[in-house]
Amino acid sequence: MAARQRGLSERKIIISHMLKNSALPTITLIGAQFGFLFGGTLLVESIFSLPGLGNLMVQAVRNHDLPLIQGIALVFCVMTLLINTVVDVLYVVLNPKLRRAQ
């Protein structure tokens, strides 16, 4: 309301005020959803018989191929860790309060 009273346009209010405040929670949710996305590949690739790591892991479980199961699980874990690292870096870039060491 204060920005409207100062005469700022709706577009300027949304871009400069609302997006700055909503960016960090949105990035948090996007980062958390990537873990579920990797888990969902198992289900989707199995149902639709698509080639990929998810279908390969299901076949490895059926064949009791432990090294392949461990390798694919490791790839999923590394990808999740990389995405969480990117989210943490974006926090520092978007929030100037986090840049200062105290």
Biopython code that builds the backbone (N, CA, C, O; Angstrom):
import numpy as np
from Bio.PDB.StructureBuilder import StructureBuilder

atoms = [
    (1, "MET", "N", (0.828, -1.186, 0.000)),
    (1, "MET", "CA", (0.000, 0.000, 0.000)),
    (1, "MET", "C", (0.877, 1.255, 0.000)),
    (1, "MET", "O", (0.549, 2.253, -0.643)),
    (2, "ALA", "N", (1.973, 1.193, 0.715)),
    (2, "ALA", "CA", (2.854, 2.358, 0.763)),
    (2, "ALA", "C", (3.467, 2.626, -0.603)),
    (2, "ALA", "O", (3.633, 3.784, -0.988)),
    (3, "ALA", "N", (3.802, 1.580, -1.337)),
    (3, "ALA", "CA", (4.374, 1.768, -2.666)),
    (3, "ALA", "C", (3.344, 2.347, -3.626)),
    (3, "ALA", "O", (3.678, 3.168, -4.480)),
    (4, "ARG", "N", (2.103, 1.922, -3.488)),
    (4, "ARG", "CA", (1.038, 2.483, -4.326)),
    (4, "ARG", "C", (0.824, 3.960, -4.005)),
    (4, "ARG", "O", (0.578, 4.764, -4.903)),
    (5, "GLN", "N", (0.918, 4.311, -2.738)),
    (5, "GLN", "CA", (0.738, 5.699, -2.354)),
    (5, "GLN", "C", (1.875, 6.582, -2.852)),
    (5, "GLN", "O", (1.683, 7.775, -3.088)),
    (6, "ARG", "N", (3.064, 5.994, -3.011)),
    (6, "ARG", "CA", (4.190, 6.754, -3.562)),
    (6, "ARG", "C", (4.088, 6.919, -5.069)),
    (6, "ARG", "O", (4.865, 7.663, -5.668)),
    (7, "GLY", "N", (3.125, 6.223, -5.690)),
    (7, "GLY", "CA", (2.903, 6.393, -7.115)),
    (7, "GLY", "C", (3.595, 5.376, -7.996)),
    (7, "GLY", "O", (3.694, 5.585, -9.205)),
    (8, "LEU", "N", (4.079, 4.276, -7.429)),
    (8, "LEU", "CA", (4.719, 3.247, -8.238)),
    (8, "LEU", "C", (3.669, 2.442, -8.994)),
    (8, "LEU", "O", (2.559, 2.232, -8.505)),
    (9, "SER", "N", (4.031, 2.001, -10.178)),
    (9, "SER", "CA", (3.105, 1.202, -10.976)),
    (9, "SER", "C", (3.024, -0.210, -10.407)),
    (9, "SER", "O", (3.887, -0.638, -9.642)),
    (10, "GLU", "N", (1.972, -0.921, -10.796)),
    (10, "GLU", "CA", (1.789, -2.287, -10.305)),
    (10, "GLU", "C", (2.957, -3.179, -10.719)),
    (10, "GLU", "O", (3.408, -4.020, -9.940)),
    (11, "ARG", "N", (3.437, -2.997, -11.927)),
    (11, "ARG", "CA", (4.554, -3.800, -12.424)),
    (11, "ARG", "C", (5.813, -3.567, -11.589)),
    (11, "ARG", "O", (6.510, -4.514, -11.226)),
    (12, "LYS", "N", (6.091, -2.324, -11.295)),
    (12, "LYS", "CA", (7.268, -1.980, -10.496)),
    (12, "LYS", "C", (7.140, -2.541, -9.080)),
    (12, "LYS", "O", (8.126, -3.001, -8.504)),
    (13, "ILE", "N", (5.947, -2.505, -8.526)),
    (13, "ILE", "CA", (5.717, -3.045, -7.185)),
    (13, "ILE", "C", (5.956, -4.549, -7.173)),
    (13, "ILE", "O", (6.601, -5.073, -6.265)),
    (14, "ILE", "N", (5.439, -5.236, -8.174)),
    (14, "ILE", "CA", (5.598, -6.693, -8.227)),
    (14, "ILE", "C", (7.060, -7.074, -8.401)),
    (14, "ILE", "O", (7.557, -7.962, -7.708)),
    (15, "ILE", "N", (7.746, -6.416, -9.314)),
    (15, "ILE", "CA", (9.134, -6.774, -9.600)),
    (15, "ILE", "C", (10.064, -6.404, -8.447)),
    (15, "ILE", "O", (10.892, -7.217, -8.034)),
    (16, "SER", "N", (9.937, -5.202, -7.934)),
    (16, "SER", "CA", (10.920, -4.747, -6.946)),
    (16, "SER", "C", (10.614, -5.187, -5.515)),
    (16, "SER", "O", (11.538, -5.337, -4.716)),
    (17, "HIS", "N", (9.368, -5.394, -5.178)),
    (17, "HIS", "CA", (9.029, -5.721, -3.798)),
    (17, "HIS", "C", (8.606, -7.173, -3.615)),
    (17, "HIS", "O", (9.139, -7.873, -2.754)),
    (18, "MET", "N", (7.674, -7.614, -4.402)),
    (18, "MET", "CA", (7.111, -8.943, -4.176)),
    (18, "MET", "C", (8.068, -10.054, -4.598)),
    (18, "MET", "O", (8.210, -11.041, -3.877)),
    (19, "LEU", "N", (8.720, -9.920, -5.736)),
    (19, "LEU", "CA", (9.603, -10.987, -6.207)),
    (19, "LEU", "C", (10.838, -11.148, -5.328)),
    (19, "LEU", "O", (11.326, -12.263, -5.148)),
    (20, "LYS", "N", (11.342, -10.060, -4.786)),
    (20, "LYS", "CA", (12.499, -10.157, -3.888)),
    (20, "LYS", "C", (12.160, -10.957, -2.634)),
    (20, "LYS", "O", (12.974, -11.744, -2.152)),
    (21, "ASN", "N", (10.972, -10.753, -2.118)),
    (21, "ASN", "CA", (10.580, -11.436, -0.895)),
    (21, "ASN", "C", (10.160, -12.882, -1.127)),
    (21, "ASN", "O", (10.264, -13.711, -0.223)),
    (22, "SER", "N", (9.693, -13.186, -2.318)),
    (22, "SER", "CA", (9.218, -14.543, -2.571)),
    (22, "SER", "C", (10.260, -15.421, -3.262)),
    (22, "SER", "O", (9.992, -16.601, -3.487)),
    (23, "ALA", "N", (11.419, -14.902, -3.601)),
    (23, "ALA", "CA", (12.420, -15.679, -4.341)),
    (23, "ALA", "C", (13.024, -16.793, -3.499)),
    (23, "ALA", "O", (13.128, -17.924, -3.975)),
    (24, "LEU", "N", (13.422, -16.513, -2.269)),
    (24, "LEU", "CA", (14.096, -17.528, -1.453)),
    (24, "LEU", "C", (13.202, -18.720, -1.106)),
    (24, "LEU", "O", (13.654, -19.856, -1.248)),
    (25, "PRO", "N", (11.960, -18.522, -0.660)),
    (25, "PRO", "CA", (11.118, -19.700, -0.406)),
    (25, "PRO", "C", (10.826, -20.500, -1.676)),
    (25, "PRO", "O", (10.716, -21.725, -1.632)),
    (26, "THR", "N", (10.701, -19.810, -2.794)),
    (26, "THR", "CA", (10.442, -20.504, -4.058)),
    (26, "THR", "C", (11.639, -21.352, -4.455)),
    (26, "THR", "O", (11.474, -22.491, -4.891)),
    (27, "ILE", "N", (12.834, -20.814, -4.309)),
    (27, "ILE", "CA", (14.041, -21.571, -4.636)),
    (27, "ILE", "C", (14.179, -22.770, -3.703)),
    (27, "ILE", "O", (14.623, -23.837, -4.129)),
    (28, "THR", "N", (13.808, -22.607, -2.449)),
    (28, "THR", "CA", (13.860, -23.720, -1.499)),
    (28, "THR", "C", (12.953, -24.855, -1.943)),
    (28, "THR", "O", (13.355, -26.018, -1.929)),
    (29, "LEU", "N", (11.740, -24.523, -2.334)),
    (29, "LEU", "CA", (10.807, -25.559, -2.765)),
    (29, "LEU", "C", (11.252, -26.222, -4.062)),
    (29, "LEU", "O", (11.113, -27.435, -4.218)),
    (30, "ILE", "N", (11.780, -25.446, -4.979)),
    (30, "ILE", "CA", (12.260, -26.023, -6.234)),
    (30, "ILE", "C", (13.403, -26.989, -5.961)),
    (30, "ILE", "O", (13.444, -28.077, -6.536)),
    (31, "GLY", "N", (14.323, -26.610, -5.099)),
    (31, "GLY", "CA", (15.436, -27.490, -4.759)),
    (31, "GLY", "C", (14.976, -28.770, -4.087)),
    (31, "GLY", "O", (15.516, -29.842, -4.362)),
    (32, "ALA", "N", (13.989, -28.674, -3.214)),
    (32, "ALA", "CA", (13.482, -29.867, -2.535)),
    (32, "ALA", "C", (12.732, -30.775, -3.498)),
    (32, "ALA", "O", (12.770, -31.998, -3.357)),
    (33, "GLN", "N", (12.056, -30.193, -4.467)),
    (33, "GLN", "CA", (11.282, -30.983, -5.419)),
    (33, "GLN", "C", (12.160, -31.790, -6.368)),
    (33, "GLN", "O", (11.705, -32.796, -6.913)),
    (34, "PHE", "N", (13.409, -31.375, -6.579)),
    (34, "PHE", "CA", (14.285, -32.136, -7.463)),
    (34, "PHE", "C", (14.577, -33.520, -6.900)),
    (34, "PHE", "O", (14.739, -34.469, -7.667)),
    (35, "GLY", "N", (14.648, -33.659, -5.588)),
    (35, "GLY", "CA", (14.829, -34.979, -4.993)),
    (35, "GLY", "C", (13.655, -35.890, -5.300)),
    (35, "GLY", "O", (13.838, -37.069, -5.603)),
    (36, "PHE", "N", (12.455, -35.347, -5.223)),
    (36, "PHE", "CA", (11.276, -36.124, -5.568)),
    (36, "PHE", "C", (11.222, -36.411, -7.069)),
    (36, "PHE", "O", (10.700, -37.443, -7.491)),
    (37, "LEU", "N", (11.757, -35.508, -7.858)),
    (37, "LEU", "CA", (11.796, -35.710, -9.308)),
    (37, "LEU", "C", (12.642, -36.922, -9.661)),
    (37, "LEU", "O", (12.254, -37.716, -10.518)),
    (38, "PHE", "N", (13.787, -37.076, -9.016)),
    (38, "PHE", "CA", (14.635, -38.232, -9.277)),
    (38, "PHE", "C", (13.948, -39.519, -8.825)),
    (38, "PHE", "O", (14.045, -40.545, -9.498)),
    (39, "GLY", "N", (13.262, -39.470, -7.702)),
    (39, "GLY", "CA", (12.521, -40.643, -7.260)),
    (39, "GLY", "C", (11.365, -40.975, -8.188)),
    (39, "GLY", "O", (11.026, -42.143, -8.374)),
    (40, "GLY", "N", (10.765, -39.955, -8.765)),
    (40, "GLY", "CA", (9.658, -40.165, -9.693)),
    (40, "GLY", "C", (10.083, -40.792, -11.002)),
    (40, "GLY", "O", (9.259, -41.391, -11.692)),
    (41, "THR", "N", (11.364, -40.666, -11.364)),
    (41, "THR", "CA", (11.815, -41.280, -12.609)),
    (41, "THR", "C", (11.691, -42.802, -12.540)),
    (41, "THR", "O", (11.416, -43.448, -13.551)),
    (42, "LEU", "N", (11.889, -43.368, -11.371)),
    (42, "LEU", "CA", (11.728, -44.811, -11.215)),
    (42, "LEU", "C", (10.321, -45.241, -11.591)),
    (42, "LEU", "O", (10.131, -46.200, -12.338)),
    (43, "LEU", "N", (9.353, -44.532, -11.072)),
    (43, "LEU", "CA", (7.959, -44.880, -11.306)),
    (43, "LEU", "C", (7.545, -44.633, -12.749)),
    (43, "LEU", "O", (6.956, -45.507, -13.385)),
    (44, "VAL", "N", (7.847, -43.452, -13.267)),
    (44, "VAL", "CA", (7.410, -43.086, -14.613)),
    (44, "VAL", "C", (8.065, -43.967, -15.670)),
    (44, "VAL", "O", (7.395, -44.423, -16.597)),
    (45, "GLU", "N", (9.362, -44.209, -15.539)),
    (45, "GLU", "CA", (10.051, -45.031, -16.531)),
    (45, "GLU", "C", (9.601, -46.481, -16.462)),
    (45, "GLU", "O", (9.600, -47.170, -17.482)),
    (46, "SER", "N", (9.223, -46.955, -15.297)),
    (46, "SER", "CA", (8.722, -48.326, -15.185)),
    (46, "SER", "C", (7.342, -48.464, -15.807)),
    (46, "SER", "O", (7.073, -49.434, -16.516)),
    (47, "ILE", "N", (6.479, -47.516, -15.551)),
    (47, "ILE", "CA", (5.109, -47.592, -16.064)),
    (47, "ILE", "C", (5.080, -47.475, -17.584)),
    (47, "ILE", "O", (4.391, -48.244, -18.254)),
    (48, "PHE", "N", (5.821, -46.522, -18.126)),
    (48, "PHE", "CA", (5.765, -46.267, -19.562)),
    (48, "PHE", "C", (6.876, -46.962, -20.347)),
    (48, "PHE", "O", (7.017, -46.721, -21.546)),
    (49, "SER", "N", (7.652, -47.803, -19.709)),
    (49, "SER", "CA", (8.742, -48.558, -20.343)),
    (49, "SER", "C", (9.707, -47.647, -21.095)),
    (49, "SER", "O", (10.099, -47.937, -22.226)),
    (50, "LEU", "N", (10.081, -46.558, -20.462)),
    (50, "LEU", "CA", (11.028, -45.629, -21.058)),
    (50, "LEU", "C", (12.450, -46.017, -20.667)),
    (50, "LEU", "O", (12.682, -46.436, -19.533)),
    (51, "PRO", "N", (13.403, -45.885, -21.586)),
    (51, "PRO", "CA", (14.785, -46.179, -21.206)),
    (51, "PRO", "C", (15.350, -45.043, -20.359)),
    (51, "PRO", "O", (15.099, -43.870, -20.638)),
    (52, "GLY", "N", (16.102, -45.389, -19.340)),
    (52, "GLY", "CA", (16.709, -44.375, -18.485)),
    (52, "GLY", "C", (17.245, -45.002, -17.213)),
    (52, "GLY", "O", (17.194, -46.218, -17.029)),
    (53, "LEU", "N", (17.760, -44.146, -16.339)),
    (53, "LEU", "CA", (18.342, -44.647, -15.092)),
    (53, "LEU", "C", (17.299, -45.269, -14.167)),
    (53, "LEU", "O", (17.593, -46.230, -13.456)),
    (54, "GLY", "N", (16.099, -44.732, -14.175)),
    (54, "GLY", "CA", (15.058, -45.286, -13.319)),
    (54, "GLY", "C", (14.688, -46.699, -13.726)),
    (54, "GLY", "O", (14.588, -47.585, -12.877)),
    (55, "ASN", "N", (14.487, -46.914, -15.001)),
    (55, "ASN", "CA", (14.150, -48.242, -15.496)),
    (55, "ASN", "C", (15.327, -49.196, -15.311)),
    (55, "ASN", "O", (15.134, -50.372, -15.002)),
    (56, "LEU", "N", (16.545, -48.691, -15.500)),
    (56, "LEU", "CA", (17.734, -49.514, -15.284)),
    (56, "LEU", "C", (17.840, -49.953, -13.833)),
    (56, "LEU", "O", (18.236, -51.083, -13.548)),
    (57, "MET", "N", (17.488, -49.067, -12.924)),
    (57, "MET", "CA", (17.561, -49.420, -11.500)),
    (57, "MET", "C", (16.507, -50.470, -11.156)),
    (57, "MET", "O", (16.783, -51.386, -10.381)),
    (58, "VAL", "N", (15.313, -50.352, -11.717)),
    (58, "VAL", "CA", (14.271, -51.348, -11.462)),
    (58, "VAL", "C", (14.714, -52.707, -11.983)),
    (58, "VAL", "O", (14.520, -53.721, -11.313)),
    (59, "GLN", "N", (15.304, -52.736, -13.165)),
    (59, "GLN", "CA", (15.802, -54.004, -13.714)),
    (59, "GLN", "C", (16.942, -54.556, -12.855)),
    (59, "GLN", "O", (17.039, -55.769, -12.668)),
    (60, "ALA", "N", (17.788, -53.695, -12.343)),
    (60, "ALA", "CA", (18.882, -54.142, -11.486)),
    (60, "ALA", "C", (18.350, -54.739, -10.185)),
    (60, "ALA", "O", (18.903, -55.716, -9.681)),
    (61, "VAL", "N", (17.284, -54.161, -9.640)),
    (61, "VAL", "CA", (16.683, -54.713, -8.422)),
    (61, "VAL", "C", (16.082, -56.084, -8.718)),
    (61, "VAL", "O", (16.215, -57.010, -7.918)),
    (62, "ARG", "N", (15.426, -56.214, -9.862)),
    (62, "ARG", "CA", (14.844, -57.515, -10.231)),
    (62, "ARG", "C", (15.917, -58.580, -10.431)),
    (62, "ARG", "O", (15.697, -59.751, -10.123)),
    (63, "ASN", "N", (17.080, -58.175, -10.947)),
    (63, "ASN", "CA", (18.160, -59.125, -11.210)),
    (63, "ASN", "C", (19.131, -59.268, -10.040)),
    (63, "ASN", "O", (20.115, -60.001, -10.142)),
    (64, "HIS", "N", (18.871, -58.587, -8.950)),
    (64, "HIS", "CA", (19.729, -58.616, -7.758)),
    (64, "HIS", "C", (21.166, -58.191, -8.093)),
    (64, "HIS", "O", (22.125, -58.804, -7.624)),
    (65, "ASP", "N", (21.304, -57.152, -8.894)),
    (65, "ASP", "CA", (22.610, -56.638, -9.306)),
    (65, "ASP", "C", (23.006, -55.510, -8.353)),
    (65, "ASP", "O", (22.761, -54.335, -8.623)),
    (66, "LEU", "N", (23.617, -55.888, -7.245)),
    (66, "LEU", "CA", (23.920, -54.933, -6.173)),
    (66, "LEU", "C", (24.867, -53.809, -6.601)),
    (66, "LEU", "O", (24.592, -52.658, -6.264)),
    (67, "PRO", "N", (25.967, -54.066, -7.323)),
    (67, "PRO", "CA", (26.838, -52.958, -7.710)),
    (67, "PRO", "C", (26.131, -51.918, -8.605)),
    (67, "PRO", "O", (26.386, -50.721, -8.481)),
    (68, "LEU", "N", (25.261, -52.372, -9.487)),
    (68, "LEU", "CA", (24.527, -51.435, -10.342)),
    (68, "LEU", "C", (23.531, -50.621, -9.523)),
    (68, "LEU", "O", (23.367, -49.424, -9.759)),
    (69, "ILE", "N", (22.876, -51.247, -8.581)),
    (69, "ILE", "CA", (21.941, -50.537, -7.697)),
    (69, "ILE", "C", (22.685, -49.458, -6.914)),
    (69, "ILE", "O", (22.211, -48.328, -6.800)),
    (70, "GLN", "N", (23.847, -49.812, -6.376)),
    (70, "GLN", "CA", (24.631, -48.851, -5.610)),
    (70, "GLN", "C", (25.125, -47.708, -6.490)),
    (70, "GLN", "O", (25.148, -46.557, -6.055)),
    (71, "GLY", "N", (25.516, -48.012, -7.713)),
    (71, "GLY", "CA", (26.002, -46.974, -8.625)),
    (71, "GLY", "C", (24.914, -45.979, -8.993)),
    (71, "GLY", "O", (25.134, -44.768, -8.982)),
    (72, "ILE", "N", (23.731, -46.503, -9.321)),
    (72, "ILE", "CA", (22.628, -45.602, -9.687)),
    (72, "ILE", "C", (22.174, -44.790, -8.482)),
    (72, "ILE", "O", (21.881, -43.602, -8.615)),
    (73, "ALA", "N", (22.113, -45.414, -7.306)),
    (73, "ALA", "CA", (21.747, -44.674, -6.093)),
    (73, "ALA", "C", (22.773, -43.586, -5.808)),
    (73, "ALA", "O", (22.416, -42.491, -5.375)),
    (74, "LEU", "N", (24.040, -43.881, -6.048)),
    (74, "LEU", "CA", (25.095, -42.879, -5.859)),
    (74, "LEU", "C", (24.927, -41.710, -6.824)),
    (74, "LEU", "O", (25.118, -40.557, -6.439)),
    (75, "VAL", "N", (24.574, -41.999, -8.065)),
    (75, "VAL", "CA", (24.338, -40.931, -9.045)),
    (75, "VAL", "C", (23.174, -40.051, -8.604)),
    (75, "VAL", "O", (23.259, -38.825, -8.677)),
    (76, "PHE", "N", (22.081, -40.675, -8.143)),
    (76, "PHE", "CA", (20.935, -39.899, -7.662)),
    (76, "PHE", "C", (21.318, -39.033, -6.464)),
    (76, "PHE", "O", (20.905, -37.877, -6.374)),
    (77, "CYS", "N", (22.106, -39.589, -5.546)),
    (77, "CYS", "CA", (22.534, -38.825, -4.368)),
    (77, "CYS", "C", (23.433, -37.660, -4.745)),
    (77, "CYS", "O", (23.278, -36.559, -4.217)),
    (78, "VAL", "N", (24.374, -37.894, -5.656)),
    (78, "VAL", "CA", (25.283, -36.822, -6.083)),
    (78, "VAL", "C", (24.506, -35.710, -6.777)),
    (78, "VAL", "O", (24.775, -34.529, -6.555)),
    (79, "MET", "N", (23.546, -36.084, -7.615)),
    (79, "MET", "CA", (22.742, -35.054, -8.291)),
    (79, "MET", "C", (21.935, -34.232, -7.280)),
    (79, "MET", "O", (21.819, -33.014, -7.416)),
    (80, "THR", "N", (21.388, -34.896, -6.282)),
    (80, "THR", "CA", (20.639, -34.175, -5.248)),
    (80, "THR", "C", (21.550, -33.238, -4.465)),
    (80, "THR", "O", (21.162, -32.110, -4.162)),
    (81, "LEU", "N", (22.745, -33.687, -4.139)),
    (81, "LEU", "CA", (23.698, -32.830, -3.431)),
    (81, "LEU", "C", (24.125, -31.639, -4.277)),
    (81, "LEU", "O", (24.261, -30.529, -3.761)),
    (82, "LEU", "N", (24.337, -31.858, -5.575)),
    (82, "LEU", "CA", (24.701, -30.745, -6.456)),
    (82, "LEU", "C", (23.581, -29.713, -6.550)),
    (82, "LEU", "O", (23.837, -28.509, -6.546)),
    (83, "ILE", "N", (22.357, -30.182, -6.632)),
    (83, "ILE", "CA", (21.224, -29.252, -6.706)),
    (83, "ILE", "C", (21.098, -28.471, -5.400)),
    (83, "ILE", "O", (20.824, -27.271, -5.423)),
    (84, "ASN", "N", (21.294, -29.136, -4.266)),
    (84, "ASN", "CA", (21.245, -28.421, -2.982)),
    (84, "ASN", "C", (22.377, -27.403, -2.867)),
    (84, "ASN", "O", (22.197, -26.341, -2.272)),
    (85, "THR", "N", (23.538, -27.719, -3.431)),
    (85, "THR", "CA", (24.649, -26.761, -3.438)),
    (85, "THR", "C", (24.311, -25.546, -4.284)),
    (85, "THR", "O", (24.608, -24.416, -3.897)),
    (86, "VAL", "N", (23.692, -25.769, -5.434)),
    (86, "VAL", "CA", (23.277, -24.653, -6.294)),
    (86, "VAL", "C", (22.250, -23.786, -5.572)),
    (86, "VAL", "O", (22.301, -22.560, -5.664)),
    (87, "VAL", "N", (21.322, -24.410, -4.856)),
    (87, "VAL", "CA", (20.327, -23.650, -4.091)),
    (87, "VAL", "C", (21.007, -22.804, -3.025)),
    (87, "VAL", "O", (20.635, -21.646, -2.834)),
    (88, "ASP", "N", (21.989, -23.351, -2.332)),
    (88, "ASP", "CA", (22.711, -22.585, -1.312)),
    (88, "ASP", "C", (23.481, -21.419, -1.916)),
    (88, "ASP", "O", (23.530, -20.339, -1.328)),
    (89, "VAL", "N", (24.077, -21.622, -3.072)),
    (89, "VAL", "CA", (24.791, -20.530, -3.745)),
    (89, "VAL", "C", (23.810, -19.447, -4.179)),
    (89, "VAL", "O", (24.109, -18.258, -4.071)),
    (90, "LEU", "N", (22.642, -19.852, -4.668)),
    (90, "LEU", "CA", (21.625, -18.866, -5.054)),
    (90, "LEU", "C", (21.145, -18.061, -3.855)),
    (90, "LEU", "O", (20.828, -16.880, -3.994)),
    (91, "TYR", "N", (21.085, -18.680, -2.679)),
    (91, "TYR", "CA", (20.729, -17.940, -1.467)),
    (91, "TYR", "C", (21.684, -16.779, -1.252)),
    (91, "TYR", "O", (21.261, -15.649, -1.007)),
    (92, "VAL", "N", (22.970, -17.064, -1.346)),
    (92, "VAL", "CA", (23.980, -16.028, -1.105)),
    (92, "VAL", "C", (23.910, -14.948, -2.167)),
    (92, "VAL", "O", (24.096, -13.768, -1.870)),
    (93, "VAL", "N", (23.642, -15.344, -3.407)),
    (93, "VAL", "CA", (23.565, -14.362, -4.492)),
    (93, "VAL", "C", (22.337, -13.464, -4.331)),
    (93, "VAL", "O", (22.416, -12.255, -4.551)),
    (94, "LEU", "N", (21.211, -14.052, -3.949)),
    (94, "LEU", "CA", (19.973, -13.283, -3.884)),
    (94, "LEU", "C", (19.763, -12.539, -2.570)),
    (94, "LEU", "O", (19.026, -11.553, -2.538)),
    (95, "ASN", "N", (20.389, -12.985, -1.493)),
    (95, "ASN", "CA", (20.194, -12.336, -0.206)),
    (95, "ASN", "C", (21.508, -11.702, 0.250)),
    (95, "ASN", "O", (22.421, -12.407, 0.679)),
    (96, "PRO", "N", (21.607, -10.389, 0.160)),
    (96, "PRO", "CA", (22.866, -9.730, 0.529)),
    (96, "PRO", "C", (23.213, -9.868, 2.007)),
    (96, "PRO", "O", (24.381, -9.715, 2.367)),
    (97, "LYS", "N", (22.261, -10.148, 2.862)),
    (97, "LYS", "CA", (22.538, -10.299, 4.288)),
    (97, "LYS", "C", (23.407, -11.527, 4.557)),
    (97, "LYS", "O", (24.129, -11.574, 5.553)),
    (98, "LEU", "N", (23.337, -12.514, 3.675)),
    (98, "LEU", "CA", (24.115, -13.729, 3.866)),
    (98, "LEU", "C", (25.556, -13.590, 3.380)),
    (98, "LEU", "O", (26.383, -14.456, 3.663)),
    (99, "ARG", "N", (25.866, -12.530, 2.664)),
    (99, "ARG", "CA", (27.206, -12.347, 2.115)),
    (99, "ARG", "C", (28.222, -11.934, 3.178)),
    (99, "ARG", "O", (29.410, -12.230, 3.049)),
    (100, "ARG", "N", (27.769, -11.267, 4.203)),
    (100, "ARG", "CA", (28.675, -10.794, 5.244)),
    (100, "ARG", "C", (28.986, -11.919, 6.221)),
    (100, "ARG", "O", (28.086, -12.604, 6.707)),
    (101, "ALA", "N", (30.272, -12.098, 6.500)),
    (101, "ALA", "CA", (30.671, -13.065, 7.514)),
    (101, "ALA", "C", (30.687, -12.372, 8.868)),
    (101, "ALA", "O", (31.208, -11.264, 9.000)),
    (102, "GLN", "N", (30.122, -13.018, 9.863)),
    (102, "GLN", "CA", (30.064, -12.394, 11.185)),
    (102, "GLN", "C", (30.830, -13.167, 12.194)),
    (102, "GLN", "O", (30.883, -12.778, 13.361)),
]
sb = StructureBuilder()
sb.init_structure("model")
sb.init_model(0)
sb.init_chain("A")
sb.init_seg("    ")
for serial, (resi, resn, name, xyz) in enumerate(atoms, 1):
    if name == "N":
        sb.init_residue(resn, " ", resi, " ")
    sb.init_atom(name, np.array(xyz, "f"), 0.0, 1.0, " ", f" {name:<3s}", serial, name[0])
structure = sb.get_structure()
